[in-house]
Amino acid sequence: MLPSDSKDTLLDRATEILAANSQIEIRNLIQSLYPAEAAHLLEALPLDDRAKIWALIPPSVMGEILAKVNQEVGESLLRLTDRSDLLKATENMESGNMLDLLHVLPESLAFQVLESMGVHQRARMEAALNYDPHTAGGLMVPDVLTIRADVTLDVVLRYLRQRGNVPTSTDSLIVVDRQDKFQGLLYLSDLLTHDGSTKVAAVMD
């Protein structure tokens, strides 16, 4: 959370830039903000100014911001957002943020987002959505990477590169069978230090 004085400074700066109505300065302001800072700013601004800021925020960060604003502001932003931009906003989001966003999305749009996921990720998300977001089950983050034991380490590395990111603090991958049942762990240290032609089954714990 931002310190109170930082939030006040940010709000004063944004108000001044919005009053000048300079699109370039508004864009520069937006590009300088972290998603949490943008969320605090959007919550503090009146509706008209909020709409001006939101219209210039790229879809790639919309999802993270929507996951951080309060429900009332989130609903007002959703009304301002094109459906195609919202779908783009969910691409490459971490599961924790994705889960928060799915709780506030309209049902039809949430269904579209779930449909775009892989089978395993969708199953985890749907299971997590069955919990109230304020319960222990709803607060759990279903952000794990699963692989099969019968593939090579080279295949696993290609999968990780294609994915583009891994959950924070990941030190191992979950090995599962065809029914998604737990089989063991493949530590990243083993993945990086063994020959790429080796099967996961040979080095997993």
C-alpha positions as CSV (number, residue, x, y, z in Angstrom):
1,M,0.0,0.0,0.0
2,L,1.2,3.5,-0.8
3,P,2.0,5.9,2.1
4,S,-0.6,8.6,2.6
5,D,1.7,11.4,1.6
6,S,2.7,9.6,-1.6
7,K,-0.9,9.1,-2.6
8,D,-1.7,12.8,-2.0
9,T,1.3,13.8,-4.1
10,L,0.3,11.5,-6.9
11,L,-3.3,12.8,-6.8
12,D,-2.1,16.5,-6.8
13,R,0.2,15.8,-9.8
14,A,-2.5,13.9,-11.7
15,T,-5.1,16.7,-11.0
16,E,-2.7,19.3,-12.3
17,I,-2.0,17.3,-15.5
18,L,-5.6,16.6,-16.1
19,A,-6.5,20.3,-15.7
20,A,-3.9,21.1,-18.4
21,N,-5.6,18.5,-20.6
22,S,-2.3,17.5,-22.2
23,Q,-2.6,14.0,-23.7
24,I,1.2,13.6,-23.8
25,E,1.6,14.4,-20.1
26,I,-1.3,12.2,-19.1
27,R,0.3,9.3,-21.1
28,N,3.7,10.0,-19.5
29,L,2.1,9.9,-16.1
30,I,0.4,6.6,-16.7
31,Q,3.5,5.0,-18.1
32,S,5.4,6.0,-14.9
33,L,2.9,4.3,-12.6
34,Y,3.0,0.7,-11.1
35,P,-0.4,-1.0,-11.3
36,A,-1.0,-0.5,-7.5
37,E,-0.3,3.2,-7.9
38,A,-2.7,3.5,-10.9
39,A,-5.3,1.7,-8.9
40,H,-5.0,4.1,-5.9
41,L,-5.1,7.1,-8.3
42,L,-8.2,5.8,-10.1
43,E,-10.0,5.3,-6.8
44,A,-9.2,8.8,-5.7
45,L,-10.3,10.6,-8.9
46,P,-13.8,11.7,-9.8
47,L,-15.6,9.7,-12.5
48,D,-14.9,12.0,-15.4
49,D,-11.1,12.2,-14.7
50,R,-11.1,8.5,-14.0
51,A,-12.5,7.9,-17.5
52,K,-9.8,10.1,-19.1
53,I,-7.0,8.1,-17.3
54,W,-8.6,4.7,-18.0
55,A,-9.0,5.5,-21.7
56,L,-5.2,5.7,-22.1
57,I,-4.2,2.7,-20.0
58,P,-3.0,-0.2,-22.3
59,P,-4.9,-3.5,-22.1
60,S,-1.7,-5.3,-21.0
61,V,-2.0,-3.8,-17.5
62,M,-5.8,-3.3,-17.2
63,G,-6.2,-6.7,-15.6
64,E,-3.7,-6.1,-12.8
65,I,-5.3,-2.7,-12.1
66,L,-8.8,-4.1,-12.0
67,A,-7.7,-6.8,-9.6
68,K,-6.5,-4.0,-7.2
69,V,-9.2,-1.4,-7.2
70,N,-12.2,-1.6,-4.9
71,Q,-15.5,-3.2,-6.2
72,E,-17.3,0.1,-6.9
73,V,-14.5,1.6,-8.9
74,G,-13.9,-1.8,-10.7
75,E,-17.5,-1.9,-11.8
76,S,-17.3,1.7,-13.1
77,L,-14.1,0.8,-15.1
78,L,-15.6,-2.3,-16.5
79,R,-18.5,-0.3,-17.9
80,L,-15.9,1.9,-19.8
81,T,-13.9,-1.0,-21.2
82,D,-14.3,-2.8,-24.5
83,R,-14.7,-6.6,-24.2
84,S,-11.8,-7.3,-26.5
85,D,-9.5,-5.2,-24.3
86,L,-10.7,-7.0,-21.2
87,L,-9.8,-10.4,-22.8
88,K,-6.4,-9.0,-23.7
89,A,-6.0,-7.8,-20.2
90,T,-6.2,-11.4,-18.8
91,E,-3.3,-12.7,-21.0
92,N,-0.2,-13.6,-19.0
93,M,-1.7,-12.5,-15.6
94,E,-0.5,-14.3,-12.5
95,S,-3.1,-16.7,-11.1
96,G,-3.6,-14.7,-7.9
97,N,-4.5,-11.5,-9.9
98,M,-6.5,-13.5,-12.4
99,L,-8.6,-15.0,-9.6
100,D,-9.3,-11.6,-8.1
101,L,-10.3,-10.3,-11.5
102,L,-12.6,-13.2,-12.3
103,H,-14.5,-12.5,-9.1
104,V,-15.4,-9.0,-10.4
105,L,-15.9,-9.7,-14.1
106,P,-19.5,-10.1,-15.5
107,E,-20.4,-13.8,-15.6
108,S,-20.4,-14.0,-19.4
109,L,-17.0,-12.4,-19.7
110,A,-15.5,-14.5,-16.9
111,F,-16.8,-17.6,-18.8
112,Q,-15.0,-16.4,-22.0
113,V,-11.7,-15.9,-20.0
114,L,-12.0,-19.4,-18.5
115,E,-12.7,-20.8,-22.0
116,S,-9.4,-19.4,-23.2
117,M,-7.3,-21.2,-20.6
118,G,-5.7,-24.6,-20.8
119,V,-7.6,-27.6,-19.2
120,H,-5.5,-27.8,-16.0
121,Q,-5.4,-24.0,-15.3
122,R,-9.1,-23.7,-16.0
123,A,-9.9,-26.6,-13.6
124,R,-7.9,-24.9,-10.8
125,M,-9.5,-21.6,-11.4
126,E,-13.0,-23.0,-11.4
127,A,-12.2,-24.9,-8.1
128,A,-10.9,-21.7,-6.5
129,L,-14.0,-19.7,-7.6
130,N,-16.2,-22.1,-5.7
131,Y,-14.9,-20.4,-2.5
132,D,-16.0,-17.0,-1.2
133,P,-13.1,-14.6,-2.0
134,H,-12.7,-13.7,1.7
135,T,-12.3,-17.2,3.0
136,A,-9.1,-19.2,3.3
137,G,-10.0,-21.2,0.2
138,G,-10.7,-18.1,-1.8
139,L,-7.4,-16.5,-0.8
140,M,-5.3,-19.5,-1.9
141,V,-3.4,-18.9,-5.2
142,P,-3.7,-21.8,-7.6
143,D,-0.6,-20.7,-9.5
144,V,1.5,-23.9,-10.0
145,L,3.2,-25.3,-13.1
146,T,2.6,-29.0,-14.0
147,I,4.5,-31.2,-16.3
148,R,4.4,-34.9,-17.3
149,A,7.0,-37.4,-16.3
150,D,7.4,-38.9,-19.8
151,V,8.7,-35.8,-21.5
152,T,12.3,-34.7,-21.8
153,L,13.9,-31.7,-19.9
154,D,14.3,-30.0,-23.3
155,V,10.6,-30.1,-23.8
156,V,10.1,-28.6,-20.3
157,L,12.5,-25.8,-21.0
158,R,10.7,-25.0,-24.3
159,Y,7.4,-24.9,-22.4
160,L,8.8,-22.5,-19.8
161,R,10.2,-20.2,-22.5
162,Q,7.0,-20.2,-24.5
163,R,5.0,-19.4,-21.3
164,G,7.2,-16.4,-20.7
165,N,6.9,-16.2,-16.9
166,V,6.7,-18.4,-13.8
167,P,4.9,-17.8,-10.5
168,T,6.9,-15.9,-7.9
169,S,9.3,-18.0,-5.7
170,T,9.0,-21.1,-8.0
171,D,11.8,-23.6,-7.2
172,S,10.2,-26.7,-8.6
173,L,7.6,-27.9,-11.1
174,I,4.7,-30.3,-10.1
175,V,4.9,-33.7,-12.0
176,V,1.4,-35.2,-12.7
177,D,0.0,-38.1,-14.6
178,R,-2.7,-38.0,-17.4
179,Q,-5.4,-37.7,-14.7
180,D,-3.6,-34.6,-13.2
181,K,-2.7,-36.7,-10.1
182,F,0.5,-35.7,-8.2
183,Q,3.5,-37.9,-9.0
184,G,6.5,-35.8,-7.7
185,L,8.6,-32.7,-8.1
186,L,11.1,-31.6,-10.6
187,Y,13.4,-29.0,-9.0
188,L,14.6,-26.2,-11.3
189,S,18.2,-26.9,-10.2
190,D,17.9,-30.4,-11.7
191,L,16.2,-29.1,-14.8
192,L,19.1,-26.7,-15.5
193,T,22.0,-29.1,-14.6
194,H,21.0,-32.3,-16.4
195,D,21.2,-33.2,-20.1
196,G,18.2,-32.0,-22.1
197,S,17.5,-35.4,-23.5
198,T,16.9,-36.9,-20.0
199,K,13.3,-37.7,-19.2
200,V,11.6,-35.9,-16.3
201,A,11.0,-39.3,-14.6
202,A,14.7,-40.0,-14.3
203,V,15.5,-36.9,-12.2
204,M,12.3,-35.9,-10.4
205,D,11.9,-36.3,-6.7
